[in-house]
Amino acid sequence: MKYTVITGASSGIGYDTALAFAKRDKNLILIARREDKMEQLKQEIKNINSNLDVVIKSIDLSILSNVYQTYESLNNYEIETWINNAGLGNFSPLKEQSLNKIEAMLNLNIQALTIFSTLFIKDYADVENTQLINVSSAGGYITIGNLVTYSATKFYVSAFTEGLAQELKTKNAMLKVKLLAPAVTETEFEQNSLGLELFEYESNIPQFNTSKEMAELMLQLYDSDKILGLVDENTYHFKLQDPIFPFRNA
């Protein structure tokens, strides 16, 4: 049995991506903090296909020791796709941001993603039909006021993933590395970034994607030979394309 791993699966893009992969009869390993939300997701998946195996890992990936322990706990599973979707935002001027939240964001957006990517590549670089998909942001290509720290973490994700994808191509690795870069998406991101109990997208943002739409775009990227799937933040046109950052093979 082969599995697709999705971090940040308890809501938003991760939640709907899990449902999209379930419709393709993929066994799933779901990782997030909120076990109740993942149990709800598991039941939805079972309604789609009761024969699928769905493994739940309730864990806080902003604690780096948990990242290593989580990966080690999956040693007995054969993984074909790993999707690093978990992320944390922080919307406010830098001088008003909590250093504790900044630290958690750096740990989750950068370090956890890098550790999972590295461990997965060490084990699966030469395994056929495997993919690593990291989720960045349109904000990983443009710096946004009041989201400077978040944008910087996503610049790292974009540069790291684009470079890694091209490095592996030069070495003829079988594993394919890809990057999904959404624009504003209707998830819990805004309310968590702003510290609100609820955020109404329709009344506050002129244009956005739903998480279901992004899950479908995730599948388009998954099926594609391209490295980057980018939503233009102005037009919301989705483009499958080659990497943006320059790459030089040393």
ZIFEN-V822182 format. One record per backbone hydrogen bond with DSSP energy under -1.0 kcal/mol. CO is the residue of the C=O (numbers start at 1). NH is the residue of the N-H. If there is no record, write none. Layout:
co=CO nh=NH
co=CO nh=NH
//
This chain:
co=3 nh=80
co=3 nh=81
co=4 nh=29
co=5 nh=83
co=6 nh=31
co=11 nh=15
co=12 nh=16
co=13 nh=17
co=14 nh=18
co=15 nh=19
co=16 nh=20
co=17 nh=21
co=18 nh=22
co=19 nh=23
co=21 nh=26
co=22 nh=25
co=27 nh=4
co=28 nh=55
co=29 nh=6
co=30 nh=57
co=31 nh=8
co=31 nh=9
co=32 nh=59
co=33 nh=35
co=34 nh=38
co=35 nh=39
co=36 nh=40
co=37 nh=41
co=38 nh=42
co=39 nh=43
co=40 nh=44
co=41 nh=45
co=42 nh=46
co=43 nh=47
co=44 nh=48
co=45 nh=49
co=49 nh=52
co=53 nh=28
co=55 nh=30
co=57 nh=32
co=60 nh=63
co=63 nh=66
co=64 nh=68
co=65 nh=69
co=66 nh=70
co=67 nh=71
co=68 nh=72
co=69 nh=73
co=71 nh=74
co=72 nh=75
co=74 nh=77
co=78 nh=3
co=80 nh=131
co=81 nh=5
co=82 nh=133
co=83 nh=7
co=83 nh=85
co=84 nh=135
co=93 nh=96
co=94 nh=97
co=98 nh=102
co=99 nh=103
co=100 nh=104
co=101 nh=105
co=102 nh=106
co=103 nh=107
co=104 nh=108
co=105 nh=109
co=106 nh=110
co=106 nh=111
co=107 nh=112
co=110 nh=114
co=111 nh=115
co=112 nh=116
co=113 nh=117
co=114 nh=118
co=115 nh=119
co=116 nh=120
co=117 nh=121
co=118 nh=122
co=119 nh=123
co=120 nh=124
co=121 nh=125
co=124 nh=127
co=125 nh=174
co=125 nh=175
co=130 nh=176
co=131 nh=82
co=132 nh=178
co=133 nh=84
co=134 nh=180
co=137 nh=140
co=138 nh=141
co=144 nh=147
co=146 nh=92
co=147 nh=151
co=148 nh=152
co=149 nh=153
co=150 nh=154
co=151 nh=155
co=152 nh=156
co=153 nh=157
co=154 nh=158
co=155 nh=159
co=156 nh=160
co=157 nh=161
co=158 nh=162
co=159 nh=163
co=160 nh=164
co=161 nh=165
co=162 nh=166
co=163 nh=167
co=164 nh=168
co=165 nh=169
co=166 nh=170
co=168 nh=173
co=169 nh=172
co=176 nh=132
co=178 nh=134
co=179 nh=229
co=180 nh=136
co=181 nh=231
co=182 nh=138
co=184 nh=209
co=185 nh=187
co=188 nh=192
co=189 nh=193
co=190 nh=194
co=191 nh=196
co=193 nh=91
co=201 nh=205
co=209 nh=186
co=210 nh=214
co=211 nh=215
co=212 nh=216
co=213 nh=217
co=214 nh=218
co=215 nh=219
co=216 nh=220
co=217 nh=221
co=218 nh=222
co=219 nh=223
co=227 nh=179
co=228 nh=241
co=229 nh=181
co=230 nh=239
co=232 nh=236
co=237 nh=232
co=239 nh=230
co=241 nh=228
//
